[in-house]
Amino acid sequence: MARILVGVSGGIAAYKACELVRLFVKAGHEVVPVLTPAAEGFISYQTLNALARRSGGAGPYPHLEHADLFVIAPATANTLAKLAGGIADNLVTESALAHSGPLVLAPAMNARMWANPATQENMRVLRERGARTVGPEEGELGEGGSGVGRMSEPEAIFACCQELLAAFDSLAGTRILISAGGTREPLDSVRFLGNRSSGRMGVALAAEAARRGAEVTLVAANLSVPAPGGIELVEVASAAALADAVLGAEADVIVMSAAVADYTPAAPESGKRHKTDENWTLELEPTTDVLRELGRRRHKGQLLVGFAADEGDAGLERAREKLREKKVDLIVFNDISQPGIGFDADENAAVLISKAGEVVLSKAPKSKIAAGILDEIERLRR
Ligand SMILES: Cc1cc2nc3c(=O)[nH]c(=O)nc-3n(C[C@H](O)[C@H](O)[C@H](O)COP(=O)(O)O)c2cc1C
């Protein structure tokens, strides 16, 4: 049984929160309803508390209530914007800011509000920070007409919450090291050779692993997104520094999601190289193959995960070969020839390759792909 905060904001779908509360209570969970002032125009505390079998309100400090999960259904455009901006001006937004566990959002609004770039950007930010989203669906809207914006049915929201609660603390006591981002190889004191990795995938993995109770160390190479809270952060710049940090660490699971340079300038210049009319010819030498080295040094019970960013069917075949060649347990293959996924994108798709077989994760926000990868890691450890 879990303790669940059910936040309701001021949308026409607020009445559906009743059914959601009923489903949680029926499943044996303790429910604490919290409403925005606008939501109170649509539904009352009295109704939700009665369904939650609570005699009183949410208590004197509802925003400080501990909860295993916080779900906001419906989540209005206004509340999503406040959450993205860290605003805490009512019980729902205060509670969300103070909550450190899983957050589930079920947006509901008219189709134009949903399609607005401001809303889409807010959703991107919230997903990136690890919020799980359910819907909205396409269909008939409360105001009339149809389009994308209809809140998902309470059963679908309930199922998503149950899935997150099942994963709760499933990695407690496990030390996971995750590398993320892209390394930079110095050419001189100001220039470098880099790659387009933003670190989003590794950050999503770190957030999800921490949510599952793991002790997470994130070896971060030049992230372009903020690192999640509640983890140990080790910042590195180059492939050599990343290799030192990873190979020197103790961990039960190592996930190499960083894009590590395969080659580095053989003789970087110490100062800034000044422009001349001559060509600048570089000699590049191979860097340490961290994954292969991890495979060579692995200790009993340690699980190793590598990433393979490659193109098409031939790339998938190379990823299968990588599993054997590097002696790791799992390879996450990203097809970087597909538009809108992989490097520097909010979404990803992957094929998880292990000795046990292959699992296809179709295109989804990186937080969801991270959950799929960690589910597979847990399965392999069992
Ligand atoms: C009848 C009515 C229905 C509304 N439905 C929605 C809705 O479904 N989604 C939404 O984002 N806003 C909706 N709004 C607008 C919100 O109530 C308004 O933006 C409010 O400030 C939201 O406050 P809150 O996010 O603090 O609950 C509706 C307003 C009215 C009057």
The ligand as an ORCA input file, in Angstrom:
! r2SCAN-3c Opt
* xyz 0 1
  C     -15.436     26.072    -17.598
  C     -13.948     26.135    -17.659
  C     -13.266     25.013    -18.071
  C     -11.866     25.044    -18.128
  N     -11.195     23.913    -18.545
  C      -9.856     23.943    -18.625
  C      -9.156     22.775    -19.044
  O      -9.707     21.719    -19.317
  N      -7.796     22.851    -19.103
  C      -7.103     23.987    -18.810
  O      -5.878     23.979    -18.919
  N      -7.744     25.099    -18.388
  C      -9.105     25.102    -18.288
  N      -9.765     26.230    -17.880
  C      -8.977     27.400    -17.501
  C      -8.415     27.238    -16.091
  O      -9.468     27.044    -15.150
  C      -7.606     28.456    -15.738
  O      -6.450     28.544    -16.575
  C      -7.185     28.466    -14.276
  O      -6.383     29.602    -14.033
  C      -6.435     27.204    -13.907
  O      -5.937     27.312    -12.597
  P      -5.175     26.123    -11.876
  O      -4.193     25.600    -12.871
  O      -4.515     26.757    -10.707
  O      -6.180     25.118    -11.468
  C     -11.161     26.212    -17.810
  C     -11.872     27.334    -17.376
  C     -13.235     27.292    -17.309
  C     -13.997     28.528    -16.837
*
